[in-house]
Amino acid sequence: MARSNGGRRRPGAARETSVRAAGNAAAPGGAASVDDASRPRLWQDLELRPLPDPTPARPLFEFAAVPWPDPSVVTFGWGAAPAAGGALLAAVLAERAGRAVLLHGPLITSHAEPLALAAELLGAALAHAGALGADTAFARPQGLDRVWIRFGFIPVPESALPAAFAGREGVGLYGWRGGSALWSFRDGDARITA
């Protein structure tokens, strides 16, 4: 006869993890629609919102001395500004090639918890990308290794970039695959076609 353990976990059994705690590593498309994924949200004293025009983020790129992406290829962006109003304190921009996105940022000018803010922006950007049908994301490290690793990004070779993203400035590359997708770098499968 089977016995119930009263809701306790068996020793050695897998723990349940929340999507939030795992950094949304299960899939970027947890949102039902682009409208849901691009809904502004509050975090601490900041409003995180989509950027319909990437231009307001340019001072952040200049401040961080990071190459400014061509605004005509930016598919979407997210920014964080004081909820009471004011200039952007942080932003992440994304360009898309097929089912892949290349993230520019997150870049943060100042905040009491910059890594936590970077993680919030990255979560919003991955949800937005997933709602648009992307299942692969790439980013330059920019000193945010802890944030990338938390979200399930791994170091990948430059050959993993789609042709549309190849040949860009920057050293190092992180890649992320949603769902149960696996990376394979054998026999030239690394390049993702747009």
Secondary structure, 3 states (H helix, E strand, C coil): CCCCCCCCCCCCCCCCCCCCCCCCCCCCCCCCCHHHHCCCEEECCEEEEECCCCHHHHHHHHHHCCCCCCHHHEEEEEEEEECCCCCCCEEEEEEEECCEEEEEEEEECCCCCHHHHHHHHHHHHHHHHHHCCCCEEEECCCCCHHHHHHCCCEECCHHHCCHHHCCCCCCCCEEEECCCCCCCCCCCCCCCCC
